[in-house]
Amino acid sequence: MGRIKIAYYIIKRGRGFWNPSAAMKRAGFAAVPCGLDGPEAWAVAETWNKRWAAYRRGVVAPRWPEASLGEAFDRFRGTETWKRKAVKTRQEWEAMSRLYIMPIFGDHRPAAATLDRLDKWYALVLRDKGVREAHRAMKIWRALWRVAGAMGYCTADADPSLGIRRKTPTPRSAVWSEGEAVRLVKGAWRAGYRGMSALLAIAWDTQLAPIDCRRLTRDQMAPSGAAFMLDRAKTGVAALGTLSKRTQHLLAAYSGGPRRRAAAGHPAAAQPVWRGLHEGNAEQGFCQGSRGGIRLGRIPQDYGHAAQRCGRGAGGRCGARRTGRQDGEQHRPISRAAAHLPTSQRSVRSERR
């Protein structure tokens, strides 16, 4: 078979794909599997090239066929209900739809997704991507079916995927005691990873999610310095994370002195608590990359190495020499963690575990 050149058409393992550029993806176009390389796959790629050309000319052309699942999803994304969803929830819907659902079912009516087709689709995702991704993809499929049913594209209570028994990811089961947390905090500080030490202490006291701890700023600190007031990243619900005296002293030693809430409008008000997260630190991964995507603020820049040096080892405990007590060893106060600091910064010397 002779080779044919079609814009944005690539071949992987004998199968053709219409692969748009980064600019096209930002406009809403996604990669489309075209099937086995051949005339039929070429026709699919040419169809999507025509859609892209119509979009560039400003012609209002439907991205999806009429009454298709893709059209239902596009309509749903234009509703106020969609806009009220949390950012993380919208990102999950879009990712699962783009990666797993729309390339297979987007051009068809929802009723075309029979039980046997969905069963094969779920089995492929489970085999290639694992239990977690397959579970998420099926979750979004079922939610999208209900939305399409409410919009009149299908019968909401007739989802054929309900006949498939999903595999559930193993839930988190690790339990941490206060002693383990304290040893990790001390070990990180003594190993030179002070940012990680303060982060672990704040996470233990406030019980906030890691993403919330990484995004803390000075204007979220209470006037007394004993708490952080913020909105949770996933749900947007207001939260109050209180800090113990020990953690307050540790954060003060890390930041070079006592920190209080910055006045509204002050340039330092939105300054991150953690060093290395200021705007302009593109080499630290803070700014959005040239290929797009959402970059979260980095955790303290010494986190990665510290996780190896003072995290749980194969035996489930920290290295005793740096991070904890051996059998019979007397307890040492946390002030030893800052013994090498200047006298003005030894504010933690009177605090004990």
C-alpha positions, -999 to +999 in steps of 0.1 A: +000+000+000+014+034-010+020+061+016-003+091+017+003+124+035-026+139+054-022+169+077-021+159+114-024+122+106+001+098+123+005+061+125+012+041+157+015+003+156-005+001+124-033+023+135-040+058+123-047+089+146-056+124+139-032+143+162-039+180+165-013+205+175-011+222+209-029+253+196-057+232+181-061+214+215-064+247+232-093+255+208-111+224+220-099+197+195-086+164+208-067+134+193-090+111+174-083+074+167-091+066+131-088+029+131-064+006+111-043+025+087-060+026+053-086+044+032-112+044+060-088+059+086-077+085+060-113+095+055-118+101+092-087+122+094-098+143+064-132+148+081-115+163+111-092+184+089-123+199+073-138+207+107-106+224+118-105+244+085-141+255+091-132+266+126-103+287+114-125+304+088-149+313+116-177+291+102-200+280+130-198+243+123-209+217+149-180+199+164-201+168+170-229+151+150-264+160+159-279+142+189-245+126+197-229+122+232-202+147+223-229+173+215-246+166+248-213+172+267-206+204+249-241+217+257-236+207+294-203+226+296-222+258+286-246+256+316-244+274+349-244+240+366-211+232+350-196+265+359-205+260+396-186+227+397-152+228+415-122+234+392-108+199+401-141+183+392-143+200+359-108+190+351-116+154+359-146+154+337-127+169+308-097+146+312-117+114+313-139+125+284-110+135+262-089+105+269-113+076+271-150+085+264-152+109+234-127+091+211-149+060+212-185+072+218-184+110+211-196+107+175-225+084+183-258+086+200-257+075+237-280+046+228-253+032+205-233+023+236-246-012+243-235-034+272-211-055+252-194-024+237-191-008+271-178-040+286-150-042+260-142-005+264-139-009+302-118-040+298-093-022+275-090+008+299-085-016+328-058-035+310-039-006+296-043+020+323-051+002+355-078+000+381-077+036+392-081+051+357-107+026+347-127+034+378-125+071+371-135+067+335-165+046+344-175+071+371-175+100+346-193+079+320-222+072+344-224+108+355-224+119+318-251+094+309-274+109+336-267+144+323-275+133+287-307+117+299-317+149+317-312+168+284-333+143+264-305+125+245-313+091+262-332+075+290-315+085+323-324+052+341-313+029+312-275+032+315-261-002+302-229+003+322-248-005+353-245-042+342-207-039+346-191-045+380-163-021+385-130-029+402-125-005+431-090+010+438-075-001+471-084+026+497-057+044+517-049+025+548-017+040+562-021+053+598+004+078+613+010+084+650+021+116+665+054+102+674+061+092+637+051+127+626+074+144+651+103+122+641+097+131+604+096+168+612+128+166+633+145+144+607+138+167+578+150+198+598+182+181+609+189+168+574+187+204+562+153+202+546+136+229+566+108+237+542+097+201+542+099+201+580+076+231+584+053+217+557+049+184+576+043+201+609+016+223+593+000+194+576-002+174+609-016+203+629-042+216+604-051+182+587-054+201+554-049+183+521-014+185+506-025+208+478-039+233+504-007+232+525+014+239+494-007+269+484-007+287+517+001+324+515+008+351+541-026+368+538-042+335+548-025+336+582-046+348+612-035+380+629-023+360+659-002+337+637-019+307+653-040+296+623-045+297+586-079+307+571-085+295+535-109+279+511-103+243+502-089+238+467-113+209+458-146+219+474-142+257+479-154+252+515-140+276+540-115+260+564-096+270+596-063+252+602-049+258+637-012+256+646+003+245+678+029+266+696+056+242+684+047+245+648+044+283+651+080+284+664+092+261+636+075+282+609+091+313+624+125+297+624+121+285+588+109+320+575+136+339+594+114+354+621+078+356+633+053+360+605+020+377+608-008+383+584+001+409+559-021+440+554-046+438+526-032+453+494+004+449+507+027+434+480+037+407+504+000+397+511-002+371+484+034+359+489+036+321+493+047+308+527+073+286+511+105+299+495+110+292+458+073+297+449+074+333+439+063+344+404+091+344+379+107+312+391+100+295+358+129+272+364+112+260+396+081+249+376+058+276+390+049+293+356+028+276+330+049+257+304+051+264+267+029+233+261+001+246+283-014+226+311-019+236+347+011+237+370+005+236+407+028+256+429+058+235+439+062+223+475+093+234+493+122+229+469+140+205+491+111+181+494+121+154+469+155+145+484+142+147+519+115+122+512+142+097+504+165+106+533+140+109+562+108+093+549+095+059+559+120+033+548+115-004+539+109-011+576+083+016+580+104+039+602+128+067+598+166+064+601+172+063+639+205+082+637+189+113+623+152+112+628+142+093+660+151+075+691+167+041+693+156+017+721+166+032+754+176+066+740+164+095+760+139+119+743+154+151+729+135+184+727+126+197+692+148+227+699+178+206+690+166+209+655+175+245+654+206+244+676+228+255+647+208+286+641+217+321+653+207+329+689+179+352+677+162+324+658+163+298+686+127+303+694+120+267+695+144+257+722+119+256+750+094+235+731+094+197+736+077+169+717 
